[in-house]
Amino acid sequence: MSDENFLQKFRDKDTRSFKNFTAAQFLEVWNHYDKDGSGYIEDEELDGFLKEFVTSIIPDQIGQEVISDSALKELKEEFMLAYDENEDNRIEIGELAQMLPTDQSFLLLFRRDNPLESSVEFMRIWKQFDKDNSGQIDKEELKEFLRYLLQERNQEASVSEEKLAEYADAILKLFDTNGDGQLQLSEMAKLLPVKDNYLSRPLLKNAARLSSYEIDKIFRKYDTDKSGKIEGDELEGFLKDLLELTGEQFDDQKMKFFKEVIMEQWDTDKDGGIGKDELKMILMQHKRMAQEQEAYDRGLCDE
């Protein structure tokens, strides 16, 4: 790491407080510290960020030697307790936005106090703004989505077209991991988080022993219209949650292929939806596949 403290240029020379960050400056800071482009500031990146965060307050001549390893460890624990909202021991984009004095309208885009209730709701919003049904959110659609998001989180928010374009450019640079100038499903999911992926809960670790009560509980999570089957947006929300368990990127085409495979194999009555018994079979198969993958990975590690 360079001897120059990257964050010092963003502090007021007299008060040593941070100046307000524009969307472009926030992006510059994020890209500087997320060196591997993983979407997180973690491990050595996090240590470097914390050291520079603190020493940027101190005049240049004192330098960075003022923080010992033990002091850095203690600082890290306190810092993460304050800002690591999901307790994963790393900093994500939304958490960094809470640390730095950022343009208030831009900051609203990363508020985590009111996440979506479910992936079913996510899929409905996705379809609302994918106006051309391309399976991607392009820049113009993204601007409309950002306008909606700002108004939904602050009824008095009024943002100019110029600001919306600036925000859209910053969002694309932050979340468009494949660099195609659009947001695919898994990229949009990082911008619009869901409160909880119900399929990642501990009860699914024993999917083969799921009780009727537990199956019913999961089923009600997705059968939002109480029709007795999971279909349409509900089914796509369920599939999104399943795909997210893999930890891999996915787009609209992968979702459609996954849907075809699932329905071909598990829609036994061919009614275009998933019933409770079909849901249980899907969850049991998913658990078996996950266990087989874990055993395979352990075998590779032991070689």
N, C-alpha and C positions, 0 to 999 in steps of 0.2 A: 504494500500500500504506500502511496506517495506520502512524504512528510507533510505536505500541505493538507490542512483540514478542509474537507470539501464543504462542510456546513457553515464555516465561518463567514462566507460571502453572503449568507442569507440572514446574518444577524446585524442589528443596528450597532454601529461602532461605539456609540455612547452608552446606550442602555444595556447592550449585549442581549437584548431580547430578539427573538425571531421577527423579521418583517412578515407581512402577510404573503403567503405563497400563491402565485397564480396557478392555474391548471397546468401550464407548460413547465413551471418551476417544480411543481410537485412531481410531475412525470420525470423531470431531470434527476431529482433526488432518488426516486424509486429505481430508475434504471442504473444509477451509480452503485447502489448497494445490493440490488438483486443481480449480482454479477453472472450467475448461471442461468438467468431467465426462467427460474422455476416457478415464479409467481409468489415467492416467499423470501423474506430476509431471515436467514437461519444460520445456525452453526457459526463458522468463522465470519460470515457476512454480518451476523447479528452482533458479534463481539466488536467488530470494526465500527459498526454503526453506533453502538452505545458509547464506545470510547470517544468517537468524534462528536457525538451529541453533547457529551459532558464537557470535553475539552474545548469545544467551540465557544463556550462561555468565557474561557480563560484567555487573557491576552497572549498574543503569539509568542512572546519571548519565554513564557513559562514552559511551553511545549507539552508533549503528551506523556512524559515520564511521570507526571503527578499521580497517575492512577496505577496502583499495584494490581497484581493478578487477584489477590484476595479482595481488594476493594471493588474490582470489576465484577467479581462473582456475586458479591453482596448487592451491588448496584443492579445487576442483571435480574436477580430474584425480585427486588422491589419494583423494578421497571416492568417486568412481565406480569407481576401481580396486578399492577395498575392498568396495563394496556392489552395484555394477551387475553382477550375476551373469551375465546374458545379453548384456552388452556392447552394449546398444542405446542408450546415452547418455541414458537416462531411468529414473526410479524407478517401479516398479510396486508393487502392494499388498504382495506377499510380501516384496519387498526392504525396504520401509519397516518391516515387522513385525520384520525382523532388526535394525534400527537402534535401535528404541525398546524400553525395558524393559517388555515387555507381559506381561500375565497368561499364565503358562506354558502353560496348556491352550489358550488362544486362539492363542498363538504356534504351537503344534503344527499348527494347521490350515493354516499357510502354509509348512511345511517343504518345501524343494525338493530335499533330498538323496535322496529316494526317489520320483521321479515314476513314473507308469505307463509300462509298456514301449511301449504302442501304443494307438491309438484303438479297436482291437478290444476291448481290456480295458476302456477307458472305456465303450463301449456296453453291455458286460455289467453293469458297475456301475450305469449309468444305469437299465437295466431292472430291476435288483434293487431299487432304491429308488423308482422310479415305480410304486408298488404298485397304483394304480388305473388304470394305462395311459392316463393323461390326456395324456401328452406334455409334462407339466410336473412340476417338483418343488415341491410346496406346503410350507408351513411345517412341518407335522407330519412329512412325509417328509424334509424337510431336517434336522430334529432327529435323526431316526433315522440319517441319513447322517453327521451330525457326530459322533454317539456312536460309530458304526463307525470313522470316521476317527481319532478320538482313541484308541480302543482298539487300532487297527491300528498307530498310531505310538508308543504307549506302553501296554504291556499292563497297567500299574498305574494308568492314568488312571481316576479316578472323578469324574464330574461330575454335579452335582445337576440336577434338572429346571429349576430356576430359572436356573442358569447356561447350560444348553442353549438355553433360550428367549432369553436375552440374546445368546448367540452367533448364534443363528438370525436374530434381528432385525438384528444388525450385519452379518451376511453378506448378507442381502437388501438392506440399504441400500447395501452396497458393490458388489454384483454384479448386482442386479436393475435393469438399465438402462432397461427399458421401464415400470418402476413398477407391474407388475401383481400384486405380492406373491408371485410364484413365480419359479423359475429355469427358463429355457428351455435348450435344448442348448448354444448358444454361451456363455451366461452360466455354466452349470455347468462348461464346459470351462476357464474362467479360474480357477475354484476348484480344479479337479482336473486339473492340467496333465499332458500326455503328454511323455515324454522327447524325442521327435523326430517331427515330421511328415515322414515319409519322402518324401512327394511334393514337398517344397520343396527337396530336395537338388539340388546343381548338375547332376547327370547328367541331370535332366529338362529343362535348358535346351536340350539337343539331342535332344528326344524323337523326332524323325523318324529319328535315327540310332541309336536304342537297339539294342544287341546282344542276342542271345538270352540271353547270360549276365546282362545287366543286367535284362532283363525277368523272367528266372527269379528273380533276387534280390528284386525288388520283389514278385513274385507270392508268394514264400515268406513275406514279411513279413506278408501278410494271410491266406494260406491256413494258418491256425494248426493246423487239424486234419489237414492233409496229404491232403485228400480229392480234390485235383486241380481244385477250383474255389473261387472266393470267393463265399460265400453267407451268409445269415443275419446274425449279429452281425459277421462278417468283412466282408461287403459294406457294412454300415452304417458300420463303422469306416473303410473305404476312402472312402466318400462323405463322411463327416465331414472327413477330411483334404482332400479335393477342395474342399469348401465353405469350409474355413478359408483356402484360398489366395486367396479373393476378398476377404478382410478384412471381410466384411459379417456382421451378426448373422443367425443362422438358428435356427429352432425345429423341432419335430417335424413340423409340417405341411409345411414347406419341404423337410425331409429326405425325407418320403414322396413328395412331388411329384418331387423330383430323382431318386429311386430309380425311379419309374415311367418317367420320360423316358429314363434311362440303360438300363433293361432293355428298353424298347420298341425302342430304336435299336440296342443293341449285344449283347443276348442272342440271338445269331443262331440258336442251336440250341434256344432256348426251354426250357432245362433249369432255369431259375430261379437260375442262378449265372453267374459271369464266369470264363471260361477264360483261358489265357495269350494267345492270339491276340486275343481280345476286349479284354483288358486293354491290349494294345499299341495297338489302334485308339482306345480311349478316351483314352489318354495323348497320342497324336499329335494328336487333335482338340483336347484341352485346350490343348496347346502352341500350335496354330494360332490358337485363339480368343484366347489371351493375347497373342500377337504382334499380332493385328489390333487388340486393345484398346489396346496400347501405341502402335501407329502412329496410331490415332485420337486418342489423348490428346496425342501429339506435335504432330499437325496443329492441334489446338485451341490449343496453347501458341504455335504459330508464327503464328497469325492475329493 
